[in-house]
Amino acid sequence: MNSNDKAAQLCLVDLPSLPALLMEALQFTADNQSLTKFADKISQDPPMVIRILRIANSPFYGMSREISSLRQAIVLLGLNRVRDMLLGVCFSKMLPVRHKDFDYPLFLHHSLAVADCTRQLAIYTGIGQDIAFSAGLLHDIGLLVIVLLFPDDFSRIINEPHPNRVETERRILGFDHMEIGGKAAMKWNLPVAIQEAIELHETPPTRDSTKSLALLVYAANLLVTEAEQGDDSGLERQEAITNVLNKLDIPIDQATLWVNTGRQFADQIVAIL
C-alpha cells in the first residue's frame, strides 16, 4: 500500500463528522429547501442566532433599521445572503482544537472570501450560485484535515523554507491538501461537483477545459490569493488569472470588484465570530 492509499485509509477511519448544523446548511444548498424551515431549526440555537444577527446588523449591510429576528433578516437581506451567513458561521465551528502553527482566522477569512467571489463569478456561467458558494467555502478543507489528522507533520510543512507549500505537502505526507480534501469530501458525501472543485482548485485549466464549478473555484482562489499577496512575486499568478478569466469571459475589472466585495464579507464575519 503506497502513501496515498495509507492516507486515504487513515482519513476514512479517523476523520470526524462535519458539524451537524453545517451538514444541514449544505443539504439546504443542495436541495434548495425552504430557508424558513431551516431558520426554525436555527432558532433553537440562540448563540447561533445572535451571531447571525450581529453580522446582519454590521455596517457592511447598511440596513436602515435594526434587524431583531432571524425571520426579519431573511426578509431584509434575502434567502441567499442569510444562507451564506449560516454556512460561514457553521464552518467556523469545524476545528474544535486550535493548532499553534495554524492561523485559523486567516484560513477562515480566505475561505469566506473565495466562497463569496466564487458565488459572484457563477453569475457569468449559469452555474448555481448556492453550490458555488459552498464549493468556494470548502475548497481548502484539506488543510483542516491535515491539521486534525497530521498535526506534527503540519508543523513541519509550515516551518519548511520551501516556497511551494503543495510540493512540501507531497514530500512530507505523500499527498497534498487537494487530494486529502477530495477524499474527505467523499467521506462526508458532499456533492460530486464540490468534491471535484476541492481536488482541482489549484490545478490550471487545459486548453479544452470548459466552464465548471471547479474552474470557478480555481479562478476565485487565484484572485483572492493575488489580492492577499499584492506584490511582484505574483507575476506568474497574474498571468494565470488573465488566462482563466479569458476562458470564463469575465472582465478583470468586474472580477476585481467581486474580490473586494468578497473580502469585505469575510472581514465582517471573522470580526464578529
C-alpha positions in Angstrom: 0.0 0.0 0.0 1.5 3.4 -1.0 1.5 6.6 1.0 -1.6 7.9 -0.8 -3.6 4.7 0.0 -2.5 4.8 3.6 -3.5 8.4 3.9 -6.9 7.6 2.3 -7.5 4.8 4.8 -6.5 7.0 7.8 -8.8 9.7 6.5 -11.7 7.4 6.2 -11.2 5.8 9.6 -10.2 8.8 11.8 -11.8 11.8 10.2 -14.6 13.2 12.4 -18.1 14.0 11.1 -18.9 17.5 9.9 -20.8 19.6 12.5 -24.5 18.7 12.2 -25.5 22.3 11.6 -23.1 22.6 8.7 -24.3 19.4 7.2 -27.9 20.7 7.3 -26.8 24.0 5.8 -25.0 22.2 2.9 -28.0 20.0 2.4 -30.2 23.1 2.2 -27.9 24.3 -0.5 -28.0 21.0 -2.4 -31.8 20.5 -2.2 -32.9 24.2 -2.3 -35.1 23.6 0.7 -37.1 26.4 2.4 -34.8 28.6 4.5 -37.8 29.4 6.6 -37.9 25.8 7.8 -34.2 25.8 8.3 -34.5 29.1 10.3 -37.0 27.4 12.6 -34.3 24.9 13.4 -31.6 27.5 13.8 -33.8 29.4 16.2 -33.3 26.5 18.6 -29.7 27.5 18.9 -29.7 31.0 20.5 -25.9 31.6 20.3 -26.1 30.9 16.5 -29.0 33.3 16.1 -27.1 36.0 18.0 -24.0 35.6 15.7 -26.1 35.9 12.6 -28.0 39.0 13.8 -24.7 40.6 14.7 -23.5 40.1 11.2 -26.8 41.3 9.7 -26.6 44.5 11.8 -23.0 45.2 10.9 -22.1 48.3 8.8 -21.3 46.0 5.8 -25.1 45.7 5.1 -26.1 49.2 5.9 -29.6 48.4 7.0 -31.8 51.4 7.7 -33.3 49.8 10.8 -32.1 47.2 13.3 -32.7 43.6 12.4 -34.1 41.9 15.5 -35.0 38.4 14.4 -33.8 35.7 12.1 -37.0 35.9 10.0 -36.6 39.6 9.7 -33.0 39.1 8.5 -34.4 36.7 5.8 -36.9 39.3 4.6 -34.5 42.2 4.5 -31.3 40.5 3.4 -32.8 37.8 1.2 -32.6 34.0 1.4 -29.3 33.7 -0.3 -27.3 36.1 1.9 -28.7 34.6 5.1 -27.8 31.1 3.9 -24.3 32.4 3.1 -24.0 33.7 6.7 -25.3 30.4 8.1 -22.7 28.4 6.2 -19.9 30.8 7.2 -20.9 30.7 10.9 -21.2 26.9 10.8 -17.9 26.5 9.0 -16.2 28.5 11.8 -17.0 25.7 14.2 -15.2 23.0 12.3 -11.9 23.0 14.2 -12.5 22.2 17.9 -8.9 22.4 19.0 -6.6 25.2 17.8 -3.1 24.3 16.5 -0.2 26.5 17.5 1.0 26.8 13.9 -2.3 27.1 12.2 -3.8 30.6 11.8 -7.4 29.7 11.8 -8.9 33.3 11.5 -6.7 33.8 8.4 -7.8 30.5 7.0 -11.5 31.3 7.6 -11.1 34.7 6.1 -9.6 33.3 2.9 -12.2 30.6 2.7 -15.1 33.1 3.1 -13.6 35.5 0.5 -13.1 32.7 -2.0 -16.7 31.5 -1.3 -18.3 34.9 -2.0 -16.1 35.5 -5.0 -17.0 32.1 -6.5 -20.6 32.8 -6.0 -20.4 36.1 -7.9 -18.3 34.5 -10.7 -21.1 32.0 -11.1 -23.4 34.7 -12.3 -21.5 34.7 -15.6 -21.6 30.9 -16.1 -25.1 29.6 -15.4 -23.7 27.5 -12.5 -25.8 27.7 -9.4 -24.7 30.4 -7.0 -25.6 28.4 -3.9 -23.3 25.4 -4.7 -20.7 27.8 -5.9 -20.5 29.5 -2.5 -20.4 26.1 -0.8 -17.6 24.9 -3.0 -15.6 28.0 -2.5 -16.0 27.8 1.2 -14.8 24.2 1.4 -12.1 24.4 -1.2 -9.2 24.3 1.3 -10.9 21.8 3.6 -7.9 19.5 3.1 -5.8 21.9 5.2 -8.1 21.4 8.1 -7.9 17.6 7.6 -4.1 17.8 7.7 -4.2 19.9 10.9 -6.6 17.4 12.5 -5.0 14.1 11.5 -1.4 15.0 11.0 -0.7 17.9 13.4 3.1 17.3 13.8 3.5 17.0 10.0 1.6 20.2 9.5 4.1 22.0 11.8 6.9 20.6 9.6 5.2 21.8 6.5 4.6 25.3 7.8 8.1 25.7 9.1 9.8 24.5 5.9 11.5 27.3 3.9 10.4 25.8 0.5 8.1 28.4 -1.1 5.8 25.9 -2.8 3.6 24.5 0.0 1.9 21.9 -2.2 5.3 20.4 -3.1 6.2 20.4 0.6 3.0 18.6 1.5 3.6 15.9 -1.1 7.2 15.4 0.1 6.4 15.2 3.8 3.0 13.5 3.6 2.9 11.7 0.3 -0.1 13.7 -0.8 -1.3 17.3 -0.8 -4.3 19.1 0.7 -6.3 19.0 -2.5 -6.1 15.1 -2.6 -6.9 14.6 1.0 -9.6 17.3 0.8 -11.3 15.4 -2.0 -11.2 12.2 0.0 -12.7 13.9 3.0 -15.5 15.4 0.8 -16.2 11.9 -0.5 -16.4 10.5 3.1 -18.8 13.3 4.0 -21.0 12.6 1.0 -20.7 16.1 -0.4 -21.9 16.7 -4.0 -19.5 15.3 -6.6 -19.1 18.7 -8.2 -17.8 20.1 -4.8 -15.5 17.1 -4.5 -14.0 17.8 -7.9 -13.7 21.6 -7.1 -11.8 20.8 -3.9 -9.5 18.3 -5.8 -8.8 20.8 -8.7 -8.8 24.2 -7.0 -5.0 24.7 -7.7 -4.9 22.8 -11.0 -4.7 25.2 -14.0 -7.3 24.5 -16.8 -6.2 22.9 -20.0 -6.9 24.3 -23.5 -10.0 22.0 -23.7 -11.4 22.9 -20.2 -15.0 24.0 -20.1 -16.8 26.2 -17.7 -17.3 24.3 -14.5 -17.6 24.7 -10.7 -14.0 23.6 -10.4 -12.9 26.2 -12.8 -14.8 28.9 -10.9 -13.2 27.9 -7.6 -9.7 27.8 -9.2 -10.3 31.4 -10.5 -11.7 32.7 -7.3 -8.8 31.2 -5.3 -6.3 32.8 -7.6 -8.0 36.2 -7.5 -8.3 36.2 -3.7 -4.7 35.0 -3.2 -3.4 37.7 -5.5 -5.3 40.3 -3.5 -3.9 38.9 -0.3 -0.3 38.9 -1.6 -0.3 42.0 -3.7 3.4 42.0 -4.6 5.7 41.4 -7.6 6.1 37.7 -6.6 2.7 37.0 -8.1 3.5 37.7 -11.8 3.0 34.1 -12.7 -0.3 34.1 -10.8 -1.4 37.2 -12.6 -0.8 35.5 -15.9 -2.8 32.6 -14.7 -5.6 34.9 -13.7 -5.7 36.5 -17.1 -5.9 33.1 -18.8 -8.7 31.8 -16.7 -10.8 35.0 -16.8 -10.5 34.9 -20.6 -11.7 31.3 -20.6 -14.7 32.4 -18.4 -15.3 35.6 -20.5 -15.2 37.7 -17.3 -13.7 41.2 -17.4 -10.8 41.7 -15.0 -12.3 44.9 -13.5 -15.6 43.1 -12.7 -13.7 40.2 -11.1 -11.6 42.6 -9.1 -14.8 44.3 -7.8 -16.1 40.9 -6.7 -12.9 40.0 -4.9 -13.1 43.2 -2.9 -16.7 42.6 -2.0 -15.9 39.0 -1.0 -13.0 40.1 1.2 -15.3 42.7 2.9 -17.9 40.0 3.5 -15.1 37.9 5.1 -14.0 40.8 7.2 -17.4 41.2 8.7 -17.9 37.5 9.6 -14.4 36.9 11.0 -14.6 40.1 13.1 -17.8 39.2 14.7 -17.1 35.5 15.3 
